[in-house]
Amino acid sequence: MPDTPFPDWDNFPCLDGVITKADIESKGTGKFKADYVPWMKVMALLSEHAPGWQFALREDCDATTGIPSPLYRSGDGTAYIKGYFRAPKGTHHDDTPELVFPVMNHRNDAIKFEEVSARDLSDADRRCRCAAAAAFFRLGWQLWTKDPVENPYRDVAAPVAPPKPPVKPKPSTPAQAEPVAKKEEPPSLDARREICTNLLRKYCKADGGLYALWSQELKNRFDGAITADKPTPDHCTTVEQIDWLEQWIERYATQAKA
């Protein structure tokens, strides 16, 4: 009986150190700042450093239609996918294990199985690719070490100002009390609302249906608090509503860039 060939583990992809600072981009500000590598950059690095390893989604047979589908239903009714890498033929390696990954919205909340759109599935596939590359090939694993989620949000320390040279006292000058620096006030709700309005006008020129889309989502999110049929930024009168509007615009700008 012929011996079964063993895989050459020296050739198994180990991409520790492939990601550089030049590959990393950031989005958000303050404690909501996140570092990430664009998914297309991850795929380019995999093609260069792990040739032949192809990402795929494990499919399940839909209980209702009997049609294969990459979506799985969890116990609470939300959806998730299973991503893995197919091993190149002839290497004698097995496929990697499956990485379970939830289908999430822009707030990182899991989406109900019946409500998953094609865009939701596409976003989950791209996020799962990056997470699986880090989990199995160590590609950019440093982005996950401080927070075990797809977007490693973390507090950003304020830059430390260099020490100022000592100031020589002026001779024969009576001491004077130093003026108290005014505390910088955060932007008012009116100022934040005006910024959001200008950004929406900018993006609506490129996407005619964008205004109706965010207006409807705003009404659904704050149903009861906002009763207008077609809400505008002027209807956002609370901090929570302005926060939601800013997050919505940030998500749209990030997706448009991708």
Secondary structure by P-SEA (a helix, b strand, c coil): ccccccccccccccccccccccccccccccccbbbbccaaaaaaaaaaccccbbbbbbbbcccccccccccccccccccbbbbbbbcccccccccccbbbbbbccccccccccccccaaaaaaaaaaaaaaaaaaccccccccccccccccbbbbbcccccccccbbbbbccccccccccccccccccaaaaaaaaaaaaaaaaaaccaaaaaaaaaaaaacccccccccccccccccaaaaaaaaaaaaaaaaaaac
